[in-house]
Amino acid sequence: MAHNWQDPAFAEAWDARHLSGNPARAEHLSLLLAILEQVESGWILDLGTGSGLVARMLLDQKPQARVFGLDSSTAMLGIAKDRLEQYGDRVRLAEGDLTALDRVDAPAGCSAAIAVQSLHHLEEAPYRAAVRWTFDHLAPGGWFFIIDRLAVPEWLQGNGDRPLPVQGILRLLEEAGFQSAALDVRGDRGMLIGRRPA
Ligand SMILES: C[S@@+](CC[C@H](N)C(=O)[O-])C[C@H]1O[C@@H](n2cnc3c(N)ncnc32)[C@H](O)[C@@H]1O
């Protein structure tokens, strides 16, 4: 079944069950929060922020950090707005498309960016453009964390997702100028990291 992020009922159902059917998610998010200890405070870009679940974790973990959350779903952003209201001007939410990032007015010189289960919605060309755009918005030494579905041929889903193989994502990171590594790969889920050279 295709994901319909614009459908408020689908958005609420996904938010309520975000950990189900994906045992790697909790572990990858826990790893992300641990590594964030090493990341300087400042703006963190959250690409495909959805209902703000991960943004809230970042804001709680790093009291000096600010989050710029981008998503194309009005329904998901509506949930995020309520969830993140308590953080005031530490949060900026924007409705925009990961395939048209040149139209997005995001902060520059960010300390980190994350894309959690969002980039697999993109075809390779816009994925490449999104990785380059992210590189350009990071400060030297900035970090890019990708937690996402990976292409494993026999397991390809029929739900409209377009995951890339882990080697493909690493190549796009390197092409954009990042130093890259796969931190964890299990089944069709992975956590990859890109570091903009200092
Ligand atoms: C699986 S949810 C993940 C949300 C959040 N990152 C998290 O982990 O809780 C995927 C999100 O990506 C967003 N998304 C999908 N394609 C997008 C696109 N082309 N531009 C912006 N957001 C997109 C969806 O609206 C949805 O909110």
PDBQT file of the ligand as one rigid body, heavy atoms in Angstrom, charges set to zero:
ROOT
HETATM    1  C1  LIG A 201       8.480   7.719   7.599  1.00  0.00    +0.000 C 
HETATM    2  S1  LIG A 201       8.160   9.424   7.869  1.00  0.00    +0.000 S 
HETATM    3  C2  LIG A 201       9.547   9.851   8.903  1.00  0.00    +0.000 C 
HETATM    4  C3  LIG A 201       9.319  11.100   9.699  1.00  0.00    +0.000 C 
HETATM    5  C4  LIG A 201      10.445  11.448  10.693  1.00  0.00    +0.000 C 
HETATM    6  N1  LIG A 201      11.709  11.661  10.025  1.00  0.00    +0.000 N 
HETATM    7  C5  LIG A 201      10.602  10.358  11.720  1.00  0.00    +0.000 C 
HETATM    8  O1  LIG A 201      11.490   9.529  11.581  1.00  0.00    +0.000 OA
HETATM    9  O2  LIG A 201       9.795  10.306  12.653  1.00  0.00    +0.000 OA
HETATM   10  C6  LIG A 201       8.641  10.098   6.276  1.00  0.00    +0.000 C 
HETATM   11  C7  LIG A 201       8.382  11.589   6.137  1.00  0.00    +0.000 C 
HETATM   12  O3  LIG A 201       8.986  12.022   4.914  1.00  0.00    +0.000 OA
HETATM   13  C8  LIG A 201       8.130  12.985   4.329  1.00  0.00    +0.000 C 
HETATM   14  N2  LIG A 201       8.414  13.067   2.894  1.00  0.00    +0.000 N 
HETATM   15  C9  LIG A 201       8.288  12.084   1.963  1.00  0.00    +0.000 A 
HETATM   16  N3  LIG A 201       8.638  12.550   0.755  1.00  0.00    +0.000 NA
HETATM   17  C10 LIG A 201       8.968  13.864   0.931  1.00  0.00    +0.000 A 
HETATM   18  C11 LIG A 201       9.396  14.879   0.047  1.00  0.00    +0.000 A 
HETATM   19  N4  LIG A 201       9.558  14.664  -1.265  1.00  0.00    +0.000 N 
HETATM   20  N5  LIG A 201       9.644  16.115   0.552  1.00  0.00    +0.000 NA
HETATM   21  C12 LIG A 201       9.489  16.374   1.885  1.00  0.00    +0.000 A 
HETATM   22  N6  LIG A 201       9.077  15.433   2.769  1.00  0.00    +0.000 NA
HETATM   23  C13 LIG A 201       8.826  14.203   2.283  1.00  0.00    +0.000 A 
HETATM   24  C14 LIG A 201       6.738  12.475   4.629  1.00  0.00    +0.000 C 
HETATM   25  O4  LIG A 201       5.772  13.509   4.513  1.00  0.00    +0.000 OA
HETATM   26  C15 LIG A 201       6.905  11.961   6.050  1.00  0.00    +0.000 C 
HETATM   27  O5  LIG A 201       6.589  12.943   6.993  1.00  0.00    +0.000 OA
ENDROOT
TORSDOF 0
